[in-house]
Amino acid sequence: MSGTDHPRTDWHRRATALAADGRAHIGGRRRDTGGRREPVVSPANGGQIAELGICAAADVDRAVAAARRVQPAWAARPDQERKEVLLRLADSLERHSEELALLETLDIGKPITQTTTVDLPGVIATFRYYAEAIDKCSGALPSTPPGATALVAREPLGVVAAIVPWNYPLEIASWKVAPALAAGNSVVLKPSEQSSLTALRMADLAADAGLPDGALNVVTGGAETGTALAAHMDVDVLAFTGSTRVARELLVASGRSNLKRLALEAGGKSSTLVFADADLTGAAEMAAAGAFYNQGQVCSATSRILVERPVLEEFTRALVKAAQAHRPTDPLGGGAGNGALISTAHTDSVQEWIRRGKADGELLDGGRRVEITGSDAYLEPAVITGLGADHPLHTEEVFGPVAVVHPFDTEDEAVHLANATRYGLAASLWTEDFRRVQRTAARLVAGTVSVNTVDALSVTTPFGGFKQSGFGRDLSLHAFDNYTALKTTWLQWG
């Protein structure tokens, strides 16, 4: 039975009956931590759903030590055995997908229709992809002088620390945990303190699937826990998705500790470019999705919408209409629309951005705060125009359901405006002119350029950015570059 087969009252009943364990997962089992415990409050309804253990530095030390102990034996396991363990984990995630989707919805306020049909299927597919890749990534025999043979192999780096955000908690965790484990590393995962419950549950399922004790640890907490991981002298790799500000701090921590390798996916301020020859209705519907899906809490959200001037008014009317599909709704109701933002405090911050945009430009539609199921962490999607190209709403990451529309007159101007941020994560391009696609996509500074769609993504294609959006790539076989090093063995026999 799929998640959407349940009647509305069933999800609410199941949420009431759900018991969530907020203790850390270290060395193969749940453990109480040395730090304090904090309530986990659902933005969906304002109710407490768990108590989260906050890991102190000593807890991080124990997790890293457990990961270090088991890593050599895990790496030495035959490829087929590691593959079977990860496939069993994928199967277990699938069997428990409704439980995990419900936890995710309660933890972050995302609609159950999205967590059941997008997030959890993505997690399962990611583990299966990297499990199947284990015995298909071979080394190399490069050319050498006569009398010598060189063997180039990929070797795991050791202990991987992964710090992941709250907007796609389990899915982004899988982007890092799955390839790191597949390559033969052990992992210490630190989810956001605002969204830890599904990561903890995944660690339970991994232990049940036969992953060795300590191969996957989950430490819970906020900045102090992340700082302890970033500065740890026995962590070999730090994989991170989050803000550019924190990414800078992690660069410093690596230099001050053991020069641990970094893979950093940081912030974004991505654009949609709409040319006059585009399918304007389709472009407006997808531009609304690119700006407002998941309440705009997406690092690659295309919230800057640049439109060729002759079709500006027609497109903007279509965009306002399309935004209605993303109005907030009860996350457990099973209907279409957006859920809650991650917290009341974050909603306050986004609402302040909307007030600023309204004062400096024109708020065409939306932006109102809504109370649903006892929580006021809901916002109607906002469409704003009339702002200068250098206005902070064009340059700063809002991480909320706010789109700004701006005209352009030439292809060169469109590219200039799209590139006029310190980020380079994604872009969306709408035109029927294939020559323009080739010219423009080549000039856009973005890790992914989606043509006549938005936020194109697959487990088979790399995801990451340029400039202050960071470096390293999640997804695809290229993710193995984050967690392995090339080792040459030179045999001189002649």
N, C-alpha and C positions, 0 to 999 in steps of 0.2 A: 504493500500500500504506500503510495507516495504521500509527501507532506500535504499536498493540496487536496487530497481525498478526505481529509478530516474536516468535519463541520466546525464552524467557528467556536462553539462552546467547548469542543474537545481540546483545542490548544490551550484555552484558558484553564480548563480543568487539569490538564497535564502540567501546566506551569505551576499551579497551586500545589500539586503533589510532588514536584521535583525537589530532590535534596542534592545540593551541590557541596562538594568538599573543596575547601580553599587552602588546604595544606600543601606545602611544597612536595615535589617528587624528586628524591635524591637517592641514588644508589639502588634503584629498582623498587622503591616503595614510598608511600606517603610518610612525611615526617613533620613533627612540630618544629617550628623554627625559634631561633633565639630572639627575634625581634617581636614587635607588637603585632596585634591582629587588628584589622580594619574592616568595617562593614562594606559589603559589595551591594550597591544600590542600583537597581535597574532603571535606566532612563526611560524605558517603555512605560512603566507604571509607578515609579518612585518607591517601590517596595524593596526591602532587603532580601537578597537571594542567597547570601553566603557570608562567611567571614574569611578574609584573606590573610594568610600568614605573611608577614613582611620579613624577608630574609636579611639577616645581618651579614657582615663580612665573613664571619666564621661559617655560616651556612654556605656561602659561595665557595669558600675554601673546601668544604666537604664535597660539594658537587663537582668541583674541578678535580679534586683528588680521585673521586670515584670514576670520573671520565678518563683520567690518565691511566688508572689501573687497568681498565678493561680494553682500552683502545688497541694495544698491540695484538691481543688475541682476536678482537673483532676484525681487524684488518687482515689477519692471517687466515681467517675463515675462507674456504673456497668461494669463488664468485657465486656458484650455484646456491650455496647455503645462505649467503647474505641476501641473494635475490628472493629465495623462498620466504625468509623472515619478513622482508618488506612487502611481499605480496600477501602474506597472511595478515599483516597490519592493514593493508588496503582493504582486504575483505572484511576485517573487523570494523574498520571505519564505516564501511558501507552498511553493515548490519546495525550499527549504532547511529546511523546518519540522522535519524529523526531526533534522537536524544541530543546529539551534538548541535543540530540546527536550532533546537529549542533553547539550549544553553546560550548559543550565540545571540539569538534574538533577545533573550532576557538581559544578557550582559551588555549589549551595545545598542539595542533598540532598533535593529534592522528588521524589516518585515520577514515573517516566517516564509512567505512566498519566495523571497530571495535567498534566504539561507538554505532552504530545502532544494531549490532548483539551480542555484548558481554556486554558492560558496562550497557546500559539502561535495557536490559532484566534482568541483575543481580540485579539492583536496585529495579525493580518492584517485582521480586521474593523474595527479602529480606523483603520488607514491607509486602507482603502477608504472608510469613512464620511467622513473629513475630505477625502479627495480629491474625492469626489462633492459635498461641500458647498461647494467653492471657488467654483463659478459660480452658486451659489444663495443666497448671502448678499448681498443688495443694500443700498444706502443708503436714504435717506429724503428726501422733499420736504415739509418741515413747512409749516404755514400761516404766511404772512407778510402784511404790509400791502400794499395795492395799489401796484404799481410796483416790487416787489422779488421776487426768487426766492432761496431758500436751498437749498443742496445739502449734505446731511450724509452723509459717507462714513466708512467704517472704514479706517484706515490702519495698517499694521504698525508696531510700535514700534522694531524694529531688531534688536539682538542679544539673544537670549534665552539665559540660563544655566539649565539644568535640573539639579537635584540630586535623585537618586532612590535609594530604599532597596534592601535586599537580599531582601526577602520575595517580591516579584513583579518581578524586575529588568527584564525586557524589556517586560512588559505595562504597568507604570506609566511606563516611559520612553516608550512609544508614546502614552500619554495626553497627554504634554506635547510630544513632538517632532512628532507628526502635525499637531495644530492650529496649532502655531507655524509650521511650514513652510508649511502650507496658506495661512496668512494673509499670507505673504510675508516672514517673518522668517528670519534664520539662527540656528543653535543651537550652543551649546557644552554638551554633555551630560557630567555627571560622575556615573557610576554609583558605587555603593558599592565600596570596595576589596575587599569580600568577594564581589562578584558582577558583575564587569566584562566577562566574556568574551562574552556575547551582545550587549551594546551595541556592543562593538568589531566584532563580526562583522556586525551590522546596518549599521554605517557602511561597511564594505566593500561590502555589497550595494547600499547607496544610491548609492555612487560608480558601480558597475557599471550601475545603473538610469538614470544620467544626471543625478543631482543634482550641481549645480556644485561644484567643489572649494571647500571652506570653508563650504558651506551647513550641513553637519552635521559637527561635530568632537566627538571623545570624548576627554576628558582623564581620566586614571586616577590614583587616589591616595586619601588619607584626608583628615583634617581640614585639613591645610595646603593641599591643593589646593582644597577647598571654601572655605576662608577667602580664598584669592586671588581666586576668582570672586566671592564675596560683596562684597569690598571694591573690585572693579575699577571704575574710573571710566568704562569704555567698554562696560559691560554695561547694557542698558536695562531688562531684566525678569529677575527671578529666580523660577523656579517650583520648589517644593520639596515633597517628601513625606518625612516622617521624624518625629523626636521633637519634642515641645513644647519641650524644652530647647534644641535647636538652632534651632528656629523663632524663639525669642526672640533668639538671637544674630544671626540673619539680619536681624531688624528693626533691631537696633542698627547692624549693618554698613551697611544701606541708609541710615540717617540720617547716619552718619559719612562716607559716600562721596557718591554723586550722587543720592540719593533714588530709586534704581531701584525700579520697581514690583515688588510682591511678590504671589505667590499661594502660600499656605502651607497644606498639608494636614498637620496635626500628629497628636498622639496621640489615643487613645480609650480609654474604659472603658464599653463598651456593655452594655445589659441586654436580656434576654428576659423578657417579662411573660406568665405563663401563668395564665389564669383557669379556674375550675372547669368551665366549659361547653366548654372546648376539646377537640379530638381529642387526648387525652393521649399516645397512642402516636405519632402523627404529630408532635406538638409535641416529644416527647422525642427522636425521631430527628433532627429538624431543629435542635433546641437543641444536640445533640451536634455536629452539623456546624458550627453557628455558633461553638461554643467550641473545637473541636479540629481543624477542617480546617487543613491546612498547619501542623500542630503548634501551632495557636493563634497562629502568627506572622502575624497579620492585624490591621491597625489598627482595623478595624471589628468584630473578634471580639466576639460577644455572650457574654462569659464570666461575667457576673453573671446568674444565673437566678432570677427572683423568681416564686414560685408561691403561688397562693391556698391558704390553710391546709387546707381540707377535702380537697384532692387532693394534698397535699404528699408523703405517703408513697408513694402510687401512682405519682405522676409520677417521684419520685426513683428508685424501683426501675426504671422504664422507662428513665430516663436512664443509669443504670449499665449496663444491658443494651445500650443503643444505643452507648455509648462503646466497646464492643468492636470495632465496625467501624472504629475509628480507631487501633487498636493499631499500633505501628511494624512496618515490613517492609522488606525489601531494596528500595531505590528503583529498581534496574534489573531487578527480578524480574518486573515486569509484572502484579503482583497488586494487590488492594485494600489500603487501609490508609495510614498516614502514613509519611513518610520521616524523615530526620534533621532535627534542629535545625541552625541555621546554623553552629554551632561547639561545640567542647567547652566553651569558656569560657561561652558563653551557656547551655549545658545545665547547667553548675554553678550559674549564677544562678537559673534556673528551679527547679532541684531544691531550692535553699535556700528559695524561696517555698513549695514543697510541704512542706518540713520545718516551716516556720513555721505553715502552715495546720493541719498535723497536731497541732502542739503546742497551738495555741489553740482548735482545734475538733475535728472528726472527719473523718479521711480514709476515705471509704466504699469507694473502689476506686482502683486504679492508682497512678501516681506512681513506679513503679520504673524504674530506669535499665536499659537493655538494650544489649548489644553485638551489632552486626550487621555483617558483612563487614569486620571489623577496626576499626570505629569505635564509640566509646561515646557518640556524640552523639544518642542515641535515648531517648525517655521514653514510658512508657505514659501515656495520658490520665488525669488525676486529677480526682475528684469530691469536693469538700469541703463539709461543712455545719457548723452550730453556731457560726459566727462572728458577732460583733456587726456591725451595719450600718455602723459606722464603722471596721471593721478594714481595714488597708491592702490586703488582698486584694480588698476591695470598691471601693477607690478608686484603686489604683495599677495602671498598665499592666504586666502581667507578660510579655506576648508569648511565651507558651508554652501547652502543653496542660493548662490548669488552669481548672476551672469551680467556682464557689461557688454554692451553692443556699441561698436565704433565703425564709422565708414572709412573706406579707402577708395582711391581713384585709379591707381595703377598697380600692376603686378609687383613692381619694385617696392612701392609703398607698402603693400600688404606684407611682403617678406620682411621689410625693415621693421614694421610694427610688431610682427610675430616674434622676431628675434630680439626685440628691445627689452629683454628681461635678463636677470642674472641666472635664470634657469634654462634647462634644455632637455626636458623629459619627453614631451609628446607634442603632437600637432595633428589637426584634422584639416583636410583639404577637399573642397567641393567644387568640381568642375567637370564638364564633359569633354574638355580639350586635352587629349592625351599628351600633346607636346607641352602644354602648360604644366601638366602633372610632373613630367620629367624635369622640366626646368625648375619648378618651384620646390618640389620635394628635395632636390639636390641642394638647394640653398637654405632650407629650413634647418636650424640647429636644434635637432630633436632626436632622441633615441628611437622613437617610433613615429612615423608619419602615416596616418590612416587616411586613405583616399576614398571618398564617398562613403565613409562610415566614421565611427569614433572609437577611440581606445581599443583598437584591434589587438587581440591578445590570444596567445595559445601556448600550451606547455612546450611546444616544439620551436618557438621563436624567442630570441633573447629580449629581456626587458630591462631597461636602465636608461641613464641619461648622460648628457654632457654638461659642461660648465658646473654651476653650483648645485646641480641635481645629482652629483656624485659620480662614482665610477664602480666598475664591476657590473656583472649582469646576472639577473635571476632568470630562471627558466631556460629551456633548451639544453643541449649538450654543453654549451658554453658555460653553464653554471659550474661545471666541474673545474673550470679554471680557478674559481674562488677557493676550492678546497683541496687542491692537489698541487704538487710541484713536479717538474720534469727532472728525472735523474738519468744521467748517462753512465753506462758501464762500458768502458773501452777495453777490448780484448786484443792484445798484441800477440799474434801467433806466428808471424812470419819474420 
